[in-house]
Amino acid sequence: MLNNKGNVSVLFVCMGNICRSPTAEGVFRHFVNEAGLDEEITVDSAGTHAYHVGEPPDRRAMAAAERRGVSLVGLKARRVTDDDFERFDHIIAMDEDNLIKLQEQSTDEYRDKISLFLSFAFDTETEVPDPYYGGGAGFERVLDLVEKASRGLLETLS
C-alpha cells in the first residue's frame, strides 16, 4: 500500500542481480510508468551475493525484455545492503533461497517487509526460476512470471 506520504519503495532481489531481479525492476517500473505512478513508487533491484557487482544485466535478459518493450539499459548489479532494509517498504525475493538469505540478513523489525514475488501473482507457483544456465526460453518464462506478479503487486500497492 502507498504509505502516508503517498510514496512506496520496492526492492527486487535475486542471487546475482543480473537476470531475475533487474528484469523485475524493469518490468515493474514499466508498469508503474504506464499507470502514471512513477512519482509515487520507487523501484530498485539487488542481489544477495556480490558475484556481478557493477555489471549490467545478462544480455539474454536484456534482449528478452527489449522484445516486450522493456528496457534494462543503465541498470547495474549491486548487493543488498543493511540500509536497504530500512530504506525500502517492500523487499521482494525471487525464490525461497534468497528469501531465507534476506531474512537472515535482516533484523526482526524489518522481516515483515520481505516477501516472495510470486505471492503477488495469486498463483500456485512460488518461485521465479533462475534462467542463467538455461536457454532463451528460460528468460521468456521469467518475463511471463514477472509480468503476472508485477500486475498483482501494482494492484496491491494501488
Protein Blocks (a to p, Z undefined) as FASTA:
>chain_A
ZZfkopacdddddfkopmmmmmmmmmmmmmmmmnopmmmpccddddfbfklgoiacdfkl
mmmmmmnopafehiacddddfklmmmpmbdcdfbfklmmmmmmmpcfklmmmpccfklmn
opabfbdcdfklmcfklmmmmmmmmmmmmmmmmmmmZZ
